[in-house]
Amino acid sequence: MADAVYGEGCTIDEAATVGHGANDASAPTRIGDDATIRAGTIVYADVTIGDSFTTGHDAMIREDTVIGDDVLVGTKTVIDGTTTIGDHVSLQTGVYVPTDTTIGSNVFVGPGAVLTNDEYPIRTDNGLEGPTIEDGASIGANATVLPGVTVGENAFVAAGSVVTEDVPANTLALGTPAKPRALPEPLEGPNQLERA
């Protein structure tokens, strides 16, 4: 853990690795106050994390990632690097976040959801473009969001949906492929992720 800078009140399990892959060219891992990093989690060098960060077990956070305050990275969730995540975000168990993804603040991503960044895997080299999940959006369990797609502010992606096109703000995306529709009344308004 020598390649990391910690704030006050952090709890890092002995079986967690922080600062993995550090070398002379990499910046140290920086973690804010009151973090809890559980066993099996690997946080690479050149990662910056805000206050009140929590992981489940066996999470992985790759280099060149910036994470805000009050973020949960669930058990066996993978953030593959070169990613920005805002404040008050909950990435539940088994979420996959690829390189070049942007996640806003007050975002919920349900268990087993998969974000993607490669439009034609191993067929052509078009470069990578992760999705953008805007502030207040929710992604349901086992949903898939394709490369370059934007899920708009306060939008809701239903569980199991496959999102192939942008989702407008304040709408529900449902189905395979997902189609936008009006948000039902119980889904209107912001996510309730901010801790008091």
N, C-alpha and C positions, 0 to 999 in steps of 0.2 A: 504494500500500500504506500510505498515511498513516492510513487509518481502521482500522488493526488494531494489536493488541498481541500480540507474539510472545514465546514462551519461548526458551530457549537451544537451540542446535543445529538450528534450522529450515532447511530447504532449500525455497525457494519459486521455482519456475521463472519467468523473466521474462515468459513468455507466459501466466501464470496471473493471475487477478484476485481480490484479497482485499479485502473491504470494499465490494463493489459496492452501489450504491444508497444509500450513506450520506447522511444529511441531519442537520439539527440535532436532530431528534427520535429518531434511531436511536442505539443503543449501538454502540460499536466491535466489530469482530470480535475475538475473543480465542482465541488458539491456544497450546496448551501447548508443552512442550519436545519437541524431536526430531521435528517434523512434516516430511513430504515432500509437497509439493503440486505436481503435474505440470502441464505445458503444457496450456492450454485449459480448465483447471478454473476455475470461478467460485464464489467463496464470498461470499455477501451479508453486509451489515452485520447486526448483532444476532444473530450466531452465536457460540456458545461451544463450543470443542473442547478436549479433554484432551490428554494427552501421547501421543507415539508414534502420531500420526495419519498415514495415508498415503492418497493418492488415485492412481488411474490417470489417464489423459488424458481431458479433456473431461467431467469430472464437474461437477455443479451442486448446490449446497447453498443453499437459500433461507433467508430471515430467520426469526427466532424458533425456531431449532433449537439443541438442546443435545446434544452428542456426548461420550461418555466417553473413557477412555484405551484405546489400542491398538485403534483402529478402522480398517478398510480400507474405502474407498469406491471401487469399481472403475471402470474406464473406461466413460464414457457412462452412469453411474448418476445418477439424479436424485432428490434429496430435496427435496420441494416445500414445506418449511417447516412451522412450528408442530409440530415433531416432537421426540421425546426418544429418544435411542439410548444404551444402556448401554455397559459396558466389554467389550473383547475380542469385537468384532462384525466379521464379514466380509460385506460386501455386494459380491457379485461383479459382473462386467461386465453392463451393461445392466439393472440392477435399477431399478424405479420404486417410490418410497416417497411416498405422497400426504400432504397436509396432515392434521393431527390423527391421526398414527400414533404408537404407542408400541412401541419395540423394547427388550427387556430386555438383559441381559448374556449373553455367551458364545453368541451367536446366529449362525447361518450362513444366508445367503440366496443361493441359487444363481443362475447366469447367466440373465438374461432373465425372472426372476420379477417378477410384477406384483402389488402390493398396491393395493387400491382403496378409495375413501371416499365414493362417490356411488351410493346404491342405485338411483336412477332418473335417470340422466344426461339432462339437458335436458327431461325430461318433467314433473317436479314439483320443488318446492323443499323438500325434507325436511331440509335442512342436511347437513353433511358429518360423517361418523364413520369415521375410519380404523380399521384393525385393530389388535389388540394381539398382539404376538409375545412370549411370556414367556421367561424365562431358559432357556438351554440348548436352545431349539427350533432345528430345521433346516427350511428350505424348499428343496425341490429345484428344479432348473433348469426354467424355463418354467412354473412353477406360478402359479396366480392365487388370491389370497385376497380375498374379497369384504368390503364395508364392515361394520364392527362386529364382525367375527368375532374370537374369541380363539383363538390357537394356544397350547395349554397348555405348561407347563414340560416340557422334554426331549422334547416331541413331535416327530415327523418327518413332513413333508409330502412325498410322493413326487413325483418330476419329472412335470410335465405335469398334475398334479391341479388341479381347480377346487374350492376350499374354500368352501362355502356356509353351513356351520354350525360352531359352536365345535368345536375338536379337544381332547379331554381330555388331560391330562398323561400322559406316558409311553405314548403310543399312536402308531401309524402311520396317517396319513390317505392314502387311495389312491383314485384314480378321478375320474370326472366324472359327477355330483357326488361329492366325496370322502367315503368312509365310513371311520370309525375301526375299527381292528383291533389285535390285540396286536402289539407291536414284535417283529420277529425278533431273535434273539439278537445278531447282529452290530451292530444299531442301538441296543442297550441301553447306558445310561450317558451321561455328559455329552459334549458336544463338546470337542475338543482344540484350542481356539483360543488359549488363553493362552500367550503367549511366555515362555520362561524368562528 
